[in-house]
């Protein structure tokens, strides 16, 4: 059990470090959206850009890290929207 938790923690750290710029830009971009429709379009655009640049292997982990960043900024609506995209990924 502890090794699983430790491995997840290491993976999260790697995602945060590997995609630090994308996470910062994405969180800022999503947080600036005032309406649900524009936020959804923004998330779709970020997903497409991420997949084009990095592939889809880490997409779900990236989206969950992005949701965490949004939650930390107090943008719970944005975090929830990103988590829904992550669940679909």
C-alpha distances in whole Angstrom, upper triangle without the diagonal:
4,5,5,6,9,10,11,13,14,16,17,19,20,21,23,25,26,27,28,32,31,29,31,34,33,32,35,37,35,35,39,39,41,41,39,40,41,37,36,39,37,34,35,37,34,32,35,35,32,32,35,34,30,30,28,24,23,25,22,20,24,25,21,22,26,25,23,26,28,27,27,31,31,32,30,32,31,28,28,30,28,25,27,28,24,24,27,26
4,5,5,6,9,10,11,12,14,15,17,18,20,21,23,24,26,26,30,30,27,30,33,32,30,34,36,34,35,38,39,41,41,39,41,41,37,36,39,37,34,35,37,33,32,35,35,31,32,35,33,30,30,28,25,23,25,23,20,23,24,21,21,25,24,22,25,27,26,25,29,30,31,29,32,31,27,28,30,28,25,28,29,25,25,28,27
4,5,5,6,9,10,10,12,14,15,16,18,20,21,22,24,25,29,28,26,29,32,31,30,34,35,34,35,38,39,41,41,39,41,40,37,36,38,36,33,34,35,32,30,33,33,29,30,33,31,27,27,26,22,21,23,21,19,22,23,21,20,24,24,22,25,28,26,26,30,31,32,30,33,31,28,28,30,28,25,28,28,24,24,27,26
4,5,5,6,9,10,10,12,14,15,16,18,20,21,22,24,27,26,24,27,30,28,28,31,33,31,32,36,36,38,38,36,37,37,34,33,35,33,30,31,33,29,27,30,30,27,27,30,29,25,25,23,20,18,20,18,16,19,20,18,18,22,22,20,23,25,24,24,28,29,29,27,30,28,25,25,27,25,22,24,25,21,21,24,22
4,5,5,6,9,10,11,12,14,15,16,18,20,21,22,25,25,23,25,28,27,26,29,31,29,30,33,34,36,36,34,36,36,32,31,34,32,28,30,32,28,27,30,30,26,27,30,29,25,26,23,20,18,20,18,15,18,19,16,16,20,19,17,20,23,21,21,25,26,26,25,27,26,23,23,26,23,20,23,24,20,20,24,22
4,5,5,6,9,10,11,12,14,15,17,18,20,21,24,24,22,24,28,27,26,29,31,30,30,34,35,37,38,36,37,37,33,33,35,33,29,31,32,29,27,30,30,26,27,30,28,25,25,24,20,18,21,19,16,18,20,17,16,20,21,18,20,23,22,22,25,27,28,27,29,28,24,25,27,24,22,25,26,22,23,26,24
4,5,5,6,9,10,11,12,14,15,16,18,19,23,23,21,24,26,25,25,28,30,29,30,33,34,36,37,35,36,36,32,31,33,31,28,29,30,27,25,28,27,24,24,27,25,22,22,20,17,15,18,16,13,16,18,16,15,19,20,18,20,23,23,22,26,27,28,27,29,27,24,25,26,23,21,24,24,20,21,23,21
4,5,5,6,9,10,10,12,14,15,16,18,21,20,18,21,24,22,22,25,27,25,26,30,31,33,33,31,32,32,28,28,30,28,24,26,27,24,22,25,25,21,22,25,24,20,20,19,16,13,15,13,10,13,15,12,12,16,16,14,17,20,19,19,22,24,24,23,25,23,20,21,23,20,17,20,20,17,17,20,18
4,5,5,6,9,10,11,12,14,15,16,20,19,17,20,23,22,21,24,26,25,25,29,30,32,33,31,33,32,28,28,30,28,25,27,28,24,23,26,26,22,23,26,24,21,22,20,18,15,17,15,12,14,16,13,12,15,16,14,15,19,18,17,21,22,23,22,25,23,20,21,23,20,18,22,22,18,20,23,21
4,5,5,6,9,10,11,12,14,15,19,19,17,20,22,22,22,25,26,26,27,30,31,34,35,33,34,33,30,29,31,28,25,27,28,24,23,26,25,21,22,25,23,19,20,19,17,14,17,16,12,14,16,14,13,16,18,16,17,20,20,19,22,25,25,25,27,25,22,24,25,22,20,24,23,19,21,24,21
4,5,5,6,9,10,10,12,14,17,17,15,18,21,20,20,23,24,24,25,28,29,32,32,30,31,31,27,27,28,26,22,24,24,21,20,22,22,18,19,21,20,16,17,16,13,10,13,12,9,11,13,12,11,14,16,14,16,19,19,19,22,24,24,23,25,23,20,21,22,19,18,21,20,16,18,20,18
4,5,5,6,9,10,11,11,15,15,12,15,18,17,16,20,21,21,22,25,26,29,29,27,29,28,24,24,26,23,20,22,23,19,18,21,21,17,18,21,19,16,18,16,14,11,12,11,8,9,11,9,7,11,12,11,12,15,16,15,18,20,20,20,22,20,17,19,20,16,15,19,18,15,17,19,17
4,5,5,6,8,10,10,14,14,13,15,18,17,17,20,22,22,22,26,27,30,31,30,31,30,26,26,28,25,22,24,24,21,20,23,22,18,20,22,20,17,19,18,16,13,15,15,11,11,14,12,10,13,15,12,13,17,17,16,18,21,21,22,24,22,19,21,22,19,18,22,21,18,20,23,20
4,5,5,6,8,10,13,13,12,15,18,17,18,21,22,22,23,26,28,31,32,30,31,30,26,26,27,24,22,23,23,19,19,21,20,16,17,20,17,14,16,16,14,11,13,14,10,10,14,13,11,13,16,14,15,18,19,18,21,23,23,24,25,23,20,23,23,19,19,22,21,18,20,22,19
4,5,5,6,8,11,10,9,12,15,14,15,18,19,19,20,23,24,27,28,26,27,26,23,22,23,21,18,19,19,16,15,18,16,13,14,17,15,12,14,13,11,8,10,10,7,6,10,10,7,10,13,12,12,15,17,16,18,21,20,21,22,19,17,19,20,16,16,19,17,14,17,19,16
4,6,6,5,9,9,8,10,13,13,13,15,17,17,18,21,23,26,27,26,27,25,22,22,23,20,18,20,20,16,16,19,17,14,17,19,16,14,16,16,15,11,12,13,9,8,11,10,7,9,12,10,10,13,15,14,16,18,18,19,21,18,16,19,19,16,16,20,18,16,19,21,18
4,6,5,9,10,9,11,14,14,15,17,19,20,21,23,25,28,30,29,30,28,25,25,26,22,20,22,22,18,18,20,18,15,17,19,16,14,17,17,16,13,14,16,12,11,14,14,11,12,15,14,13,17,18,17,18,22,22,23,25,21,19,22,23,19,20,23,21,19,22,24,21
4,6,8,9,10,12,14,14,15,18,19,20,21,24,25,28,30,28,29,27,24,24,24,21,19,21,20,16,16,18,15,12,14,16,13,10,13,14,13,10,12,14,11,10,13,14,11,13,16,15,15,18,20,19,20,23,23,24,25,22,20,23,23,19,20,22,20,18,21,22,19
4,6,5,6,9,10,10,12,14,15,16,18,20,21,25,26,25,25,23,20,21,21,18,16,17,16,12,13,15,13,10,12,14,11,10,13,13,13,10,11,13,10,8,11,12,9,10,13,13,12,15,17,17,18,21,20,21,22,19,17,20,20,16,17,20,18,16,19,20,18
4,6,5,6,9,10,11,12,14,15,16,19,21,24,26,25,26,23,21,21,22,18,17,19,18,14,15,17,15,12,16,17,14,13,16,17,17,13,14,15,13,10,12,13,10,10,13,13,11,13,16,15,15,19,18,20,21,18,17,20,20,17,18,21,19,18,21,23,20
4,5,5,6,8,10,11,12,14,15,17,19,22,24,24,24,22,19,20,20,16,16,18,16,12,14,16,13,11,15,16,13,13,16,17,18,15,15,17,15,12,13,15,12,11,15,15,12,14,17,16,16,19,19,21,22,18,18,21,20,17,19,22,20,19,23,23,21
4,6,5,6,8,10,10,12,14,15,17,20,22,21,21,19,16,17,17,13,12,14,12,9,11,12,10,8,12,13,11,11,14,14,15,13,12,14,13,9,10,13,11,9,12,13,11,13,16,16,16,19,17,19,19,16,15,18,17,14,16,19,16,16,19,20,18
4,6,5,6,8,10,10,12,14,16,19,20,20,21,18,15,16,17,13,12,14,14,10,12,14,12,10,14,16,14,13,16,15,16,13,12,13,11,8,9,10,7,6,9,10,7,9,13,12,12,15,14,16,17,13,12,16,15,12,14,17,15,14,18,19,17
4,6,5,6,9,10,11,12,15,18,20,20,21,19,16,18,18,14,14,16,15,12,14,17,14,13,17,18,16,16,19,19,20,17,15,17,15,12,12,13,10,8,11,11,8,10,13,12,11,14,14,16,17,14,14,17,17,14,17,19,18,17,21,22,20
4,6,5,6,9,10,11,13,16,18,19,19,16,14,16,15,12,12,14,12,10,13,14,12,12,16,16,15,16,18,19,20,17,16,17,16,13,13,15,13,10,13,14,11,11,15,15,13,16,14,17,17,14,14,18,16,14,17,19,17,18,21,22,20
4,5,5,6,8,10,11,15,16,16,16,14,11,12,12,9,8,11,10,7,10,12,10,10,14,15,14,15,17,16,18,15,13,14,14,10,10,12,11,7,10,12,9,9,13,14,12,15,13,15,14,11,11,14,13,10,14,16,14,14,18,18,17
4,5,5,6,9,10,13,15,15,16,14,11,13,14,10,10,13,13,10,12,15,14,13,17,19,18,18,20,19,20,17,15,15,15,11,10,12,10,6,8,9,6,6,10,10,9,11,9,12,12,9,9,13,12,10,13,15,14,15,18,19,18
4,6,5,6,9,12,15,15,17,14,11,14,14,11,12,15,14,12,15,17,15,15,19,20,19,20,22,22,23,20,18,19,18,15,14,15,14,10,12,13,9,8,12,12,9,12,10,13,14,10,12,15,14,13,16,18,17,18,21,22,21
4,6,5,7,11,13,13,14,11,9,11,11,7,9,12,10,9,13,14,13,14,17,18,18,19,21,21,23,20,17,18,19,15,14,16,15,11,12,15,12,10,14,15,12,14,12,14,14,10,12,15,13,12,16,17,16,17,20,21,20
4,5,5,9,10,10,11,9,6,9,10,6,7,11,10,9,12,14,14,14,17,19,19,20,21,20,22,19,16,17,17,14,12,14,13,10,10,13,11,8,12,13,11,12,9,11,10,7,9,11,10,9,13,14,13,15,18,18,18
4,6,8,10,11,13,11,8,11,13,10,11,14,14,13,16,18,18,18,21,22,22,23,24,23,25,22,19,19,19,16,14,15,15,11,11,13,10,7,10,11,9,9,7,10,9,7,9,12,11,11,14,16,16,17,20,21,21
4,6,9,11,13,10,8,12,12,10,12,15,14,14,17,19,18,19,22,23,23,24,26,25,27,25,22,22,22,19,17,19,18,14,14,16,14,11,14,15,12,12,10,13,12,10,13,15,14,14,17,19,18,20,23,23,23
4,6,8,9,6,5,9,10,8,10,13,13,13,16,18,18,19,22,23,23,24,25,25,27,24,21,21,22,19,17,19,19,15,15,17,15,12,15,17,14,14,11,13,10,9,12,14,12,13,16,17,16,19,21,21,22
4,7,9,7,7,11,12,11,13,16,16,17,19,21,21,22,25,26,27,28,29,28,30,28,24,24,25,23,20,21,21,18,17,19,18,14,16,18,15,14,11,13,10,10,14,14,13,15,18,18,18,21,23,23,24
4,6,5,6,9,10,11,12,14,15,16,18,20,21,22,24,26,27,28,28,27,29,27,24,23,25,23,20,21,22,18,17,20,19,16,17,20,17,16,13,13,10,10,14,14,12,14,17,16,17,20,21,21,22
4,6,5,6,9,10,10,12,14,15,16,18,20,21,22,24,26,26,26,24,27,25,21,21,22,21,17,19,20,17,15,18,18,15,16,19,18,16,12,12,9,9,12,11,9,11,14,13,13,17,18,17,19
4,5,5,6,9,10,11,12,14,15,17,18,20,21,23,24,26,25,24,27,25,21,21,23,21,18,20,22,18,17,21,20,17,19,22,20,19,16,16,12,11,15,14,11,13,16,14,14,17,18,17,19
4,5,5,6,9,10,10,12,14,15,16,18,20,21,22,24,24,23,26,24,21,21,23,20,17,20,21,17,17,20,19,16,18,21,19,18,15,16,13,11,14,15,11,13,16,15,14,18,20,19,20
4,5,5,6,9,10,10,12,14,15,16,18,20,21,22,22,21,23,21,18,18,19,17,14,16,17,13,13,16,15,12,15,17,16,15,12,12,9,7,11,11,8,9,13,12,12,15,17,16,17
4,5,5,6,9,10,11,12,14,15,17,18,20,21,20,19,21,20,16,16,18,16,13,15,17,14,13,17,17,14,16,19,18,18,14,14,11,9,11,11,7,8,12,10,9,12,14,13,14
4,5,5,6,9,10,11,12,14,15,17,18,20,20,18,22,20,17,17,20,17,15,18,19,16,16,19,19,16,19,22,20,20,17,17,14,12,14,15,11,11,15,13,11,15,17,15,16
4,5,5,6,9,10,11,12,14,15,17,18,18,18,21,19,15,16,18,15,13,16,16,13,14,17,16,14,17,19,17,18,15,16,13,10,13,14,11,10,14,14,12,14,17,16,16
4,5,5,6,9,10,10,12,14,15,16,16,15,17,16,12,13,15,12,9,12,13,10,11,14,14,12,15,18,17,17,14,14,12,9,11,11,8,7,10,10,8,10,13,12,12
4,5,5,6,9,10,11,12,14,15,15,13,17,16,12,13,16,13,11,15,16,13,14,18,17,16,19,21,20,21,18,18,16,13,14,14,11,10,12,12,8,11,14,12,11
4,5,5,6,9,10,11,12,14,14,14,17,16,13,15,17,14,13,16,17,14,15,19,18,17,20,22,21,22,19,20,18,14,16,17,13,12,15,15,12,14,17,15,14
4,5,5,6,9,10,11,12,12,12,15,13,10,12,14,11,10,13,13,11,13,16,15,14,17,19,18,20,17,18,17,13,14,15,13,10,13,14,11,12,16,15,13
4,5,5,6,9,10,10,10,9,12,11,8,10,12,9,8,12,13,11,13,16,16,16,18,20,20,22,19,19,18,14,14,15,13,10,12,12,9,10,13,12,10
4,5,5,6,9,10,9,9,13,13,10,13,15,13,12,16,17,15,17,20,19,19,22,24,23,25,22,22,21,17,18,19,16,13,16,16,12,13,16,14,12
4,6,5,6,8,9,10,14,13,11,14,15,12,12,16,16,14,17,19,18,19,22,23,23,25,22,23,22,18,19,20,17,15,17,18,14,15,18,17,14
4,5,5,6,7,8,10,9,7,11,12,9,10,13,13,12,15,17,16,17,20,21,21,24,21,22,21,18,17,19,17,14,16,17,13,13,16,15,12
4,5,5,4,5,9,9,7,11,12,11,11,15,15,15,17,19,19,20,23,24,25,26,24,24,23,20,19,21,18,15,17,17,13,13,16,14,11
4,6,6,8,11,12,11,14,16,14,15,18,18,17,20,22,22,23,26,27,27,29,26,27,26,22,22,24,21,18,20,20,17,17,20,18,15
4,6,9,11,11,11,15,15,13,15,18,17,16,20,21,21,22,25,26,26,28,26,27,26,23,22,24,22,19,21,22,18,18,21,20,16
4,7,8,8,8,12,12,10,13,16,15,15,18,20,20,21,24,25,25,28,26,26,26,22,22,23,21,18,19,21,17,16,19,18,15
4,6,7,7,11,12,11,13,16,16,16,19,21,21,22,25,26,27,29,27,27,26,23,22,23,21,18,19,19,16,15,17,16,12
4,6,5,8,10,10,11,14,15,15,17,19,20,21,23,25,26,27,25,25,24,21,20,20,19,15,16,16,13,11,14,12,9
4,6,8,9,10,12,13,14,16,17,19,20,22,23,25,26,28,26,26,25,23,21,21,20,17,17,18,15,12,14,14,10
4,6,5,6,9,10,11,12,14,15,16,18,20,21,23,24,23,23,23,20,18,19,18,15,14,16,13,11,13,14,10
4,6,5,6,9,10,10,12,14,15,16,18,20,21,23,20,20,20,17,15,16,15,11,12,13,10,8,11,11,7
4,5,5,6,9,10,10,12,14,15,16,18,20,21,19,18,18,16,13,14,13,10,9,10,8,5,8,9,6
4,5,5,6,9,10,11,12,14,15,17,19,20,19,18,19,16,14,15,15,11,10,13,11,8,10,12,10
4,5,5,6,9,10,11,12,14,15,17,19,17,17,18,14,12,14,14,10,10,13,11,8,12,13,11
4,5,5,6,9,10,10,12,14,15,17,14,14,14,11,9,11,10,6,7,9,7,6,9,11,9
4,5,5,6,9,10,10,12,14,15,14,13,14,12,9,10,11,7,6,10,9,6,9,12,11
4,5,5,6,9,10,11,13,14,14,14,15,12,10,12,13,10,9,13,12,10,13,15,14
4,5,5,6,9,10,11,13,11,12,13,9,7,10,11,7,9,12,11,10,13,15,14
4,5,5,6,9,10,11,9,8,10,7,4,7,8,6,6,10,10,9,12,14,14
4,5,5,6,9,10,10,9,12,10,7,10,12,9,9,13,13,12,14,17,16
4,5,5,6,9,9,10,12,10,8,11,13,10,11,15,15,14,17,19,18
4,5,5,6,5,7,9,6,5,9,10,9,10,13,14,14,16,18,18
4,5,5,5,5,8,8,6,8,11,10,11,14,15,15,17,19,19
4,5,7,9,12,11,9,12,15,13,14,17,18,17,20,22,22
4,6,8,11,10,9,13,14,14,15,18,19,19,21,23,23
4,6,9,9,9,11,13,14,15,17,19,19,21,23,24
4,6,5,6,9,10,11,12,15,16,17,18,20,21
4,5,5,6,9,10,10,12,14,15,16,19,20
4,5,5,6,9,10,11,13,14,15,17,19
4,5,5,6,9,10,11,12,14,16,17
4,5,5,6,9,10,10,12,14,15
4,5,5,6,9,10,11,13,14
4,5,5,7,9,10,11,13
4,5,5,6,9,10,10
4,5,5,6,9,10
4,5,5,6,9
4,5,5,6
4,5,5
4,6
4
